[in-house]
């Protein structure tokens, strides 16, 4: 009798240890890419089938038992990191609690809404077509005080954290709130002193960003553009022409390019374009707001191709330096053609 009892006890202990190993031991295999994506609307059964088909779990039996013990029967959409040798208990607990892995959205320089939509479509559950529908829907954007032209002005380069199953409005809401915090009372006052709105300052900053990279040059170019705006002169910015043409690889603009019919062509239209031509850098916005006061009305790239510019307030002087730069470009083009 004692032997039988001992045998049964040992057998029960073995079964308990086996069950504990199955539930708490390393039994989960990380999928390719290390993440499980649960789409909005997926059922518990569909998720379980996916776990099996992707060999994340070997069978449904122990998963069902663990899920039942933890009262897990309703899945939550999201992006979940599946670690190598994770236990079933840990897997079920993560899925039950909806413990998602955040999506890091890194915004650097984006020029077109389509570029932004494509980036969002690559990182979220919704696709790029859904994103562009939101970004071009003025009715949806009206609540934020922007439209399809100015929406990019509020998308500031930075790193943001989201959930994978966020919708386009949720993503944009967070970006917009970040932009609002940036535009504090001090910055708004400086914009007002320049007789510009925050959106207009961001638009001008985007043009400056596309013109040059050097901070000292950005300060002077900002001054030139502000002077031209206040004198109601055409801004005559080459980057706006490239934006109008949707050809950002152009290294030299000719007369035919400057005549393109577009509200973004600042050679043909006075004032600022309808919206930014790229996502403006926060530092450049501050450079515009704190631009030095000068009498400069013109600038042209230096003929030594150093990235610097020559600034003038006299048009005749500007033409002289512009001619010198054009001659340097002609010489450079001739050398390039000869080498090919």
N, C-alpha and C positions, 0 to 999 in steps of 0.2 A: 504493500500500500504506500509506504514511504517512497519507494523507488518510483512508483507511478506518479506520485504527487511531484517528486523532484523533476521527473522527466517533463511533465506538463508545465511546471513552472519555468524550466529552462526553455521549453518551446515557446511559451508566451513571451519570455524575455527576448528571445531571438526575433519573434514577430514584431515586438515593440521596437526593438533596435532597427530592424529592417524598415519598418514604417517611418521611423524617425529619420533614418538615412535618406529615404525617398523624399521626405518632405523638407528636411532641414539640411541635407547634404548637397554637395555641388552636382546638381543634375540638369542644369539649364545650359544650353549651348548658345553662344552669342551669334546672331545672324550676320550675314555680310553687310557691312556698313555700321554694325553695332547698335542699330536703332530699330525699334518696332513702331510703325506708324498706324495708329488706329483712326480711321476716317470717321467723320461725323455721320451718324446713322448706323454704323456697324453694330451688329448684335453680339451678345456673349458667345453664341455658337459660332459665328463667323470668325471672331477673334481666336477662339480655341482651334478652329480648323486651320487658321493661318499659322498659329504657333506650331502645329504639327507638320503642316506642309513645308514650313521653312526650317524644320528640324530643330526648333528652339526647345521643344519638349519632345520626349520620345513616345509618350502615350497620353491619352486623355484621362485614364483611370485615376491616377494620383493627382492630376491637376483638378479634376472634378471634386475629389475628396477634400483637397486643401481649400478649394474655392468654397465648398459647402461649409467647411469648418469655420472659415472666416466670413461667411455670409456674403460672398462676392458673386453677384449674378447680373450686375448692370455695368457695362463698360463705359469709360469716359474717353472721348476722342483726344488725341494728342500724340506727341513724340516722346517715346520712352527708351531710355538707354538700357540695353540688355548686356550685362557684364558676364564675362566668361566665368563658368563655375558658380553662377548665382544659384541659390536654392529656390525650390518651388514656392516655399513660404514667402521668401523675399519678393519673388516675381509677382505672386498674387497680391501681396500687400501693396506693392507699387502701383499695380493696375487698379486695385480697388480704391486707393486714395487719390488716384489721378495725379501721381507725383511725376509730372512731366519734366523733361530736360529742356531748359529754355533755348530758344532760337536767338543767336546773336546776329543782329542785323547791323552790318557795318556800312555806313554811308560815307563815300569819299566824294569824288566828283562825278556827277551824272549830268548829262546835257538834255536829254529828251525824256518826256514822260514815258515813252515806250521803253527806254533803258531802265527806268525805275520800275515799271510794271514787270519787265522781264526778270529783274533781280528779285522782286517780291514773289513772283511765280516759282522761282527756283528754291525758295526757302520756306514757303508756307503751304498749307493745304490747298488754298485757292490757286488757280492758275493765272498766267499773265493776262489772258483775255478778260477775266473777271476784274483784275486790278486796273486795266486800262479803261474799262467801263466806268469804274468808280472815279478815276482821275479825269475823265472827260465829261462827267455828268454834272453840269452846273447846278442842277437842283440839289444833288447830294452835297456839293461843295459850298452851297450858299450858306449853310449853317455855320461854316467856319470863316465866312467873310472873304473867301477866295473864289476864283473861277479856274477853268481849265488852262488858262495862260499863266496865272499867278500861283498855282498850287505848289510848284516846285520851289518857290521863294521860301516856303516854310519848312522845307526838307533840309535840315542843317546837317552837314557832315559830323558824324559822331558814331558811337557804338550804342545800340539799343538792345534791350532784352524783351522778348515776346514769347507767347505760347504759339506752337506750330499751327494750332487750329483757330487762331485769331482771324477775323475777317478783315477786308481792306479798310473798312471804316474804323475798326478798333486800332489797326496799325497806324493809320493816319492821325487818329485822335491823339495818340501818344507823341507822335512827331510834332503835331501842332502845339501841344501843351509845352513841349520842350522849347519850341520857338517863342511861345508867349513868355516863358520865364526868362529867356535871353533878352527879350525886349522889355527891360525894366524901365522905370520912370526916367532915369538919367539918359538912357539911349533914346527914348522917345522924345525927350526934350531936345537933344542934339539934332535929331531928325527934323523936328519942327523948326529949329533955328535955320536949317538948310532948306526949309520950305518943301520938305519931302515927307512922304509917309514911310513907315517901316518897309512896306512891300517895295516901294520905289528905291529905297536905300539898298535893299537886297538885290534888286534888279541891276542897279548901278554897280554894286560889288561883284556881281556875276560877270559883268563886262570887264571890269578891272582884272578879275581872276584869269580871264581868257586872254587878256592883253599881255600880261607879264607875270613873272614869279618873284622877282626881287622886291622886298618890302619897300626899299627907298624909292623904287620906280613906281610902285603902286600908290605911294603917297602923292607923288607929283602928277601921275596920270589922273588920280581922283580929283585933284585940284583943277586940272584942265577941263575935265568933263563937267564938273560943277560950274565952272566959269561959263562954259558954253551953254549949259542948261539955263543959267540965270540970264544970259544974253539972248535966249531964244534962238540959238544957232543950231544947225544940224550937228549931231554928235560925231558923225562920220567915223564910226567904229568898225574896223575890218572884221572882228569876230562876230558882229551881228549879221554881217553879210554871209559869212560861212554858215551861221546858224540858219539863215533864211534859205540858203542853198542846200542845207543838210549835207554839206561836204566839209568835214573838219580836217581833212588831210591836205587841203589847199595850202601851199606854201607861199603863193603869190597871187594877188588879186589884180585883174585887169579891168578896164573900163566896162566891158560887157558884164562882168560880175556885179559891178556897182549899180547897175540899172535893174537888177532883179526886182520884180514887183512883189513886195512882201511888207507887212507892217513891222517886221523885224529889221528891215534895211534902214539903218540910221543915216545913210547917205541920201535917201529919198524922202525920209520922214523926219520931222523935227521932234525933239523930245525923246523920252525913253521908249523902248519897245514895249509891247503889251505885257511882257513878263520876263523873268530871268532867262539867260541863255545857258545857265548851268546852275548847279546847287552852290550857292555862295559860301565861301569859307567864313566862319565867324570872325577870324582875325581881319579879313578884308572888309567886312562890314564895319568893324571898329576903325579901320584905316580911313574909310570913306567918311565916317562920322567925325573923325578928328583930322581931316585933311588940312594941310597947311594953306594959308591964304597966299595966293600968288596972282600975278597978272597973266599967267600963261594961257594961251588959247590954242596952241598947236604943239604937236610932238611928232617926231618921226624917229624910227630906229636908227641907231648909230651905224655908219657904214663899215665899222670894224666887226659887226655881228657879235658884239660882246653881250648883247641882251639889254644894254642901256639905251637911252633915248636922248635926243636933243630937244629941248623945250624952248619955245619962242612965243612972243606976244605979237610979233609982226609977221604978216602973211608973206611978204616978199622974202624975208629971211627963211621962213618955213619952206618956201618953194625951192630955195637954193639948197637947203639941206636934204629935201626930199629928192631932188635931182641927183645929188651925190649918192644917196642910198640906192636909187634906181640903177645908177651906173654900176654900183658895186654888185647889185643883184644880176645885172646883165653879164658882168664878168664871171660871176659865180656860175650862172647858167651855161655859159660858153665852155667853161672848164668841165662842168658835169657832162655836157654833151660830147666833148672831145674824149673823155674817159670811157664813154659808152660806145 
